[in-house]
């Protein structure tokens, strides 16, 4: 097994363990203009039951890559990276697909955020499963910022 696959297996296992310990996001966050109008509405019943979604990150092509699992297969997922003050740095809709290593519907998104970046976590990544209308737990990330 090559080195990159061993790393991916390790990252997936570590992310699953972290996802079980990270608290859920409050529904009071601000929606970005490209998000659906009911994205923060938690009053509707969930008709699809599945394991809790999770995220993990790694560096690819000098960018932060956000990945995760346990989303609804073949359904849309809204991935966002925000500063801790709620300002959006990156967001995109993707479709969750099956993956041989990641459980449930998997997502792998290369962001426009430069990486690796050093320092403390100044932001977070999060994903919204459109089918279940639920957010993944917040995953702390470091968002690189230019200092001129």
C-alpha positions as CSV (number, residue, x, y, z in Angstrom):
1,X,0.0,0.0,0.0
2,X,1.5,3.3,-0.9
3,X,2.2,6.1,1.5
4,X,-0.6,8.4,0.4
5,X,-3.2,5.7,0.9
6,X,-1.9,4.9,4.4
7,X,-2.1,8.6,5.2
8,X,-5.7,8.8,3.9
9,X,-6.7,5.7,6.0
10,X,-5.1,7.3,9.1
11,X,-6.8,10.7,8.4
12,X,-10.2,9.0,7.9
13,X,-9.9,7.1,11.2
14,X,-8.7,10.1,13.1
15,X,-11.5,12.3,11.7
16,X,-14.1,9.8,12.6
17,X,-12.8,9.8,16.2
18,X,-12.7,13.6,16.3
19,X,-16.2,13.9,14.9
20,X,-17.7,11.9,17.8
21,X,-16.3,14.4,20.3
22,X,-16.9,17.8,18.6
23,X,-20.2,19.5,19.6
24,X,-22.8,20.4,17.1
25,X,-23.1,23.9,15.6
26,X,-25.6,26.4,16.9
27,X,-28.3,27.3,14.4
28,X,-27.7,31.0,15.0
29,X,-24.9,31.4,12.3
30,X,-25.4,33.7,9.3
31,X,-26.3,32.1,5.9
32,X,-24.2,33.0,2.9
33,X,-26.1,34.2,-0.2
34,X,-25.4,30.9,-2.0
35,X,-27.0,28.8,0.7
36,X,-30.7,27.7,0.7
37,X,-33.2,29.8,2.7
38,X,-34.0,27.1,5.2
39,X,-30.4,26.0,5.8
40,X,-30.5,27.1,9.5
41,X,-34.1,26.1,10.2
42,X,-34.1,23.1,12.5
43,X,-37.9,22.9,13.0
44,X,-38.6,20.3,10.3
45,X,-38.6,16.6,10.9
46,X,-35.7,14.6,9.5
47,X,-37.0,11.8,7.3
48,X,-33.6,10.3,6.6
49,X,-31.7,8.7,9.5
50,X,-28.0,8.0,9.3
51,X,-24.8,8.2,11.3
52,X,-23.5,11.6,12.3
53,X,-21.6,13.3,9.5
54,X,-17.9,14.2,10.1
55,X,-15.2,16.3,8.5
56,X,-11.4,16.1,8.3
57,X,-8.9,18.3,6.5
58,X,-5.5,18.0,4.9
59,X,-3.2,19.9,2.5
60,X,-3.3,19.2,-1.3
61,X,-1.8,21.4,-4.1
62,X,-0.9,24.0,-1.4
63,X,-4.6,24.4,-0.5
64,X,-6.8,23.3,2.4
65,X,-8.8,20.3,1.4
66,X,-12.0,19.5,3.4
67,X,-13.3,16.0,3.3
68,X,-15.9,14.0,5.3
69,X,-18.3,11.1,5.4
70,X,-21.7,9.9,6.5
71,X,-23.5,12.3,4.2
72,X,-26.4,11.3,2.0
73,X,-25.1,9.5,-1.1
74,X,-25.9,11.3,-4.4
75,X,-27.3,14.3,-2.6
76,X,-25.9,17.9,-2.3
77,X,-23.7,19.0,0.5
78,X,-22.9,22.6,1.2
79,X,-19.2,23.0,2.4
80,X,-18.1,26.2,4.1
81,X,-14.9,27.5,5.7
82,X,-15.5,30.5,7.9
83,X,-13.5,32.7,10.3
84,X,-14.5,32.4,13.9
85,X,-16.3,35.7,13.6
86,X,-18.7,34.1,11.0
87,X,-17.2,35.7,7.8
88,X,-17.1,33.2,5.0
89,X,-13.7,32.5,3.4
90,X,-14.9,29.6,1.1
91,X,-18.1,27.8,0.3
92,X,-19.3,25.4,-2.4
93,X,-22.0,22.9,-3.1
94,X,-20.8,19.3,-3.9
95,X,-22.5,15.9,-4.3
96,X,-21.7,13.1,-1.8
97,X,-20.5,9.9,-3.5
98,X,-19.6,6.5,-2.2
99,X,-15.9,6.0,-1.4
100,X,-14.0,2.7,-0.6
101,X,-12.5,4.2,2.6
102,X,-14.9,6.8,3.9
103,X,-18.3,5.6,5.3
104,X,-21.6,6.8,3.9
105,X,-21.6,9.5,1.3
106,X,-18.1,11.0,1.0
107,X,-17.1,14.5,0.1
108,X,-13.6,15.7,-1.0
109,X,-13.4,19.5,-1.7
110,X,-10.2,21.4,-2.6
111,X,-10.8,25.0,-1.2
112,X,-9.1,28.2,-2.3
113,X,-7.6,28.6,1.2
114,X,-3.8,28.5,1.2
115,X,-2.2,25.7,3.2
116,X,-0.3,24.6,5.2
117,X,-0.7,27.5,7.6
118,X,0.7,27.9,11.0
119,X,-0.7,29.4,14.2
120,X,-3.9,28.7,16.1
121,X,-7.2,27.9,14.7
122,X,-8.9,31.1,13.6
123,X,-11.8,29.5,11.8
124,X,-13.8,26.3,11.1
125,X,-15.0,24.1,8.4
126,X,-18.6,22.7,8.4
127,X,-20.9,20.9,5.9
128,X,-24.7,20.9,5.5
129,X,-26.4,17.8,4.2
130,X,-29.3,19.0,2.2
131,X,-31.2,15.7,2.4
132,X,-31.2,15.4,6.2
133,X,-31.1,19.2,6.7
134,X,-28.3,18.8,9.3
135,X,-24.9,20.3,9.8
136,X,-21.8,18.4,10.6
137,X,-19.9,19.3,13.7
138,X,-17.6,22.3,13.3
139,X,-14.0,21.4,12.6
140,X,-11.4,24.0,13.8
141,X,-9.1,25.1,11.0
142,X,-6.3,27.6,10.5
143,X,-7.1,30.1,7.7
144,X,-4.0,31.7,6.2
145,X,-4.0,35.5,6.1
146,X,-1.6,37.8,4.3
147,X,0.4,40.2,6.5
148,X,1.5,43.1,4.4
